[in-house]
């Protein structure tokens, strides 16, 4: 689910997940599995049937992604995979996974429109709802849980136009 929510259309749509919060007990396992899946994404011409990650829309988009990644790393995040332009061409950026991204990082409060996933842990439901709601963007939020009651609570608590 996280792979599709972040990397569909190379992360260049208004419904792309910009911040991914993962509960601490499963955080390390999630990050390792997510990195493995991201590394397998096929980068190429957007018109090619087998390409999963295409080029970004223009040079400004690539520069913004580079700025967000550099900022997150400077603030203490780690890059598990990717993190730079892709050899496929000047508008291609490697599918990237940043982990332990602090809330102060640009990528946590700006829209990205690129193939970069920013992941950070949380401890409890109240904390993650407060952190998720601390943005001026509120088009869509995604909740992944096996707990139906939690899903309903979070759907009501998240201040977004749509909660999937």
Residue pairs with C-beta under 8 A, 6 or more apart in sequence:
1 142
1 144
2 17
2 20
2 30
2 34
2 117
2 144
3 34
3 37
3 38
3 41
5 15
5 16
5 17
5 20
5 142
6 16
6 17
6 20
6 115
6 117
7 16
7 38
7 41
7 52
7 53
7 95
7 115
7 117
8 16
9 16
10 46
10 53
10 54
10 55
10 56
10 114
10 115
11 112
11 113
11 114
11 115
11 116
12 56
12 57
12 61
12 113
12 114
13 113
14 111
14 139
14 140
15 139
15 140
16 112
16 113
17 117
17 142
18 107
18 108
18 110
18 111
18 112
18 118
18 137
19 101
19 107
19 108
19 118
19 120
19 132
19 135
20 117
20 118
20 119
20 120
21 119
21 120
21 121
21 122
21 128
21 131
21 132
22 30
22 31
22 119
22 120
22 121
22 122
23 121
23 122
23 123
23 128
24 121
24 122
24 123
27 121
30 119
31 80
31 97
31 99
31 119
32 80
34 97
34 117
34 119
35 80
35 81
35 97
38 81
38 82
38 95
38 96
38 97
38 117
39 81
39 95
41 52
41 53
41 95
41 115
42 50
42 51
42 52
42 53
43 51
43 52
43 53
43 54
43 86
43 88
43 92
43 94
43 95
44 50
44 51
44 53
44 54
44 88
45 51
45 54
46 54
46 55
53 92
53 95
53 115
54 92
55 88
55 89
55 91
55 92
56 62
56 65
56 91
56 92
56 93
56 113
56 114
57 91
57 113
58 91
59 90
59 91
61 91
61 113
61 114
62 85
62 90
62 91
62 93
62 114
64 110
64 112
64 113
64 114
65 93
65 112
65 113
65 114
65 115
65 116
66 84
66 85
66 93
67 106
68 105
68 106
68 107
68 110
68 112
68 114
68 116
69 79
69 83
69 96
69 98
69 107
69 116
71 105
71 106
71 107
72 98
72 101
72 102
72 105
72 106
72 107
72 108
72 118
73 79
73 83
73 98
75 101
75 102
75 104
75 105
76 100
76 102
77 98
77 99
77 100
77 101
77 102
77 105
77 118
78 98
78 99
78 100
79 96
79 97
79 98
79 99
80 97
80 98
80 99
81 94
81 95
81 96
81 97
82 93
82 94
82 95
82 96
82 97
82 115
82 116
83 94
83 96
83 98
84 93
84 94
85 92
85 93
85 94
86 92
86 93
86 94
93 114
93 115
93 116
94 115
95 115
95 116
96 115
96 116
96 117
97 116
97 117
97 119
98 107
98 116
98 117
98 118
98 119
99 119
99 120
100 119
100 120
100 121
101 107
101 108
101 118
101 119
101 120
102 108
102 120
103 109
103 120
103 131
103 134
105 118
107 116
107 118
108 118
108 120
109 134
109 135
109 136
111 137
112 118
122 128
122 131
125 150
125 153
125 154
129 154
129 157
129 158
132 141
132 158
133 157
133 158
133 159
138 159
138 160
138 161
139 160
139 161
139 162
140 160
140 161
140 162
140 163
140 164
141 158
141 160
141 162
141 163
141 164
142 163
142 164
143 150
143 151
143 154
143 155
143 158
143 163
143 164
145 151
145 154
154 163
155 163
